[in-house]
Amino acid sequence: MNRAVRRRPALATTALALLGALSLTACTGGPFPAPGKARAADPASRPDLKPFYGQRLQWTACATDGYECARLTVPLDYAHPGNGRTFVLPVARAAATGPARRIGSLVYNPGGPGAGGASSLEEGMDEAFGAAVRARFDIVSFDPRGVGGSVPALTCEPVEAEAEEQEAGAEEPAEDIPEDSSGAVAPLYPRTEAARSAAASGARTATEDCEEHSGPILRHVGTEDAARDLDVLRAALGEPELTYLGWSYGTSLGTSYAEQFPRRVRAMVLDGAIDPSLDWRQRVISQSAGFRRSVDDYAEQCAEIAGDSCPGASPREIRALIERLYQRAEREPLPVAEDSTYAEYGGMDATAVLDAVSMAMYTPEDQWEPLSEALREADQGDATKLGALDDEEETEDPGTAVEEQEEREELEEDGTPVVPADNGDAALTAVNCLDVPHPRSLSPYWDALAPADRAAGVYGTAGVTAELTCRDWPSGGRRPHRVDAEGVPPVLVVGTTGDPATPYEESVSLAEQFPAGMLLTYEGLGHTAYGRGGACVTAKVDAYLVKGERVRPGATC
């Protein structure tokens, strides 16, 4: 299940996939070997954490039939859990379809970082799991701290500010706006001092907005803390061990959990891996190169998947059309209809066009045909369909929506900003910037542009520029490192050879870093494999999760 991340022209963020994490908990025993020696101190053993670990979830019916909802309380700051400041996180579950043979609970997070797990489960994400897993496990998910229905939640631009801007815009006729007010069309490769200054200034403004509206919690939304929340959830579910499946960013969450709680892992599947040993620059180049390869795959294999809708008669024509659109959009935003999301920006600039193309690489089977039609119309002068490719349908959060709204109203009375229903962009930026250290000076970013251009073209240079938002971000405690999870049971890493967002090479590396790590290769296109890679992937992953069957070296689907 995929969710595209939008990057509007005025806000630079990192285009990581919003694909989720699944954690699955089960009873002890089974075919897994006994974990190794314990670490010096269990992070959950402190007396001041007992109130959190002693919780038991109170389940009630969600708004969506067939699901149950609850809420989990976790400390805002694990260094000071008794200070009264907390996050309250929505949780949802779908009961095992074969209760007589139930193993335990399966917890998942729909990704990001920045997507809510509870709402995604109610939208049917349990159907992504194989029948064997659904029969034996309750499927459970939660909104990570700061994300979605979390209270408090991250925001870089409250609802009130958006409403005021829209109202002000409606009062001023469009013809009264200066011609250059659309600001400036940001180049995909900022070569001049003026372009670089504008990029740095825009990134700084984005950081200041987040600090203004979410400053007190920005330092507490990182992956290490989210992994600790995952362990509190495991305990609240009454599970002695965790069985986990994480997609994309969920592999970072799972890796962090395995490092902090290796003896509490029953089984772990990490699909579409992120290599924790890469620094910010290496990550940008790795992912950008993945998108560039995927766009080349689109040009080469468009006819096979999208048929007659392809915007060119040959791979060369398709590549030329995409390049032509980038160049046009750098000179002037591509025109869109008045009701387009991009109309308020004067059209689609080059970054928006690149994002739309890149996000369409996640699921070729679903997205390449509409992408092809949108590219053809954009080349003919109307980019409306291209701009709509990454527009997500606005839906009210199901399940705990009423409770969340009541809590948000209470917060508003206390002067806390109301958070937009979808705060994925803010959370995406916050977690990525906190998790990965970034240089404070500008020169390392400019120095990275040429290598990124050689490795991935405009996908690389745009990726470097997007990282500028993290330059002034609060510092986190994580550093690039190889996995340190002594005593964890065999972990299964799944890598897709044509993955755009989490390149296959990172899955290979992560599998090698885990003690007794296993790699399952899916030879295919698109982002991640489980749930979309066919019966072979499903069978091997399900057999591992349910029965503990190991995947042999070199296993390929």
Salt bridges, closest charged atoms under 4 A:
ASP42 OD2 - ARG264 NH2 2.58
ASP48 OD2 - ARG46 NH2 3.08
GLU68 OE1 - ARG93 NE 2.72
ASP138 OD2 - ARG102 NE 2.94
GLU208 OE2 - ARG204 NE 3.11
ASP225 OD2 - ARG145 NH1 3.91
ASP229 OD2 - ARG145 NE 2.64
ASP231 OD1 - ARG234 NE 2.73
ASP231 OD2 - ARG264 NH1 2.75
GLU239 OE2 - ARG102 NH2 3.57
GLU259 OE2 - HIS481 NE2 2.97
ASP296 OD1 - ARG319 NE 3.34
GLU300 OE2 - ARG319 NH2 2.61
ASP355 OD1 - ARG7 NH2 2.45
GLU365 OE1 - ARG532 NH2 2.95
GLU377 OE2 - LYS385 NZ 2.93
ASP379 OD2 - ARG324 NH2 2.89
ASP379 OD1 - ARG328 NH1 3.20
ASP391 OD1 - ARG8 NH2 3.54
GLU392 OE2 - ARG3 NE 2.47
GLU392 OE1 - ARG6 NH1 3.36
GLU404 OE2 - ARG71 NH1 3.92
GLU407 OE2 - ARG71 NE 3.10
ASP422 OD2 - ARG3 NH2 2.36
ASP435 OD1 - ARG478 NE 3.85
GLU467 OE1 - HIS438 NE2 2.53
ASP472 OD2 - ARG204 NH1 3.64
ASP472 OD2 - ARG471 NH2 3.66
ASP484 OD1 - ARG39 NH2 3.36
ASP499 OD1 - HIS527 ND1 2.76
GLU505 OE1 - ARG293 NH2 3.58
GLU549 OE2 - LYS547 NZ 3.12
